[in-house]
Amino acid sequence: MRESRKCVLAVIVILGIFTLGAIGYWIFSADMPDGLERTMENAGVGEQEPVYKAPLDYGGDYPMYILMGAVGFFAVLISALGIAKLMAKKNETQPDR
């Protein structure tokens, strides 16, 4: 039980460090173009209208970016945990070889 708490604490600390790092990275890089944007600017090519519009918009402000990032993170986390649980059940039902 003690080892389980250590693992949970380690995961929380790692996620906290990652979150702070991602926010810091985003704050400093948000106004600078990435490689594709810079190449498009150099070539004189502009962005076209998107073919598909996502149902949830990231918006243009920091809180919305953070909220949508958290929603995406937890959606992937819950999906991964669900798949892992299903795989564990499948392994339990199979006889040892």
Secondary structure, DSSP 8 states (H G I E B T S, - for coil): -HHHHHHHHHHHHHHHHHHHHHHHHHHHHTTS--HHHHHHHHHT------S---SS---SSHHHHHHHHHHHHHHHHHHHHHHHHHHHHHHHHS---
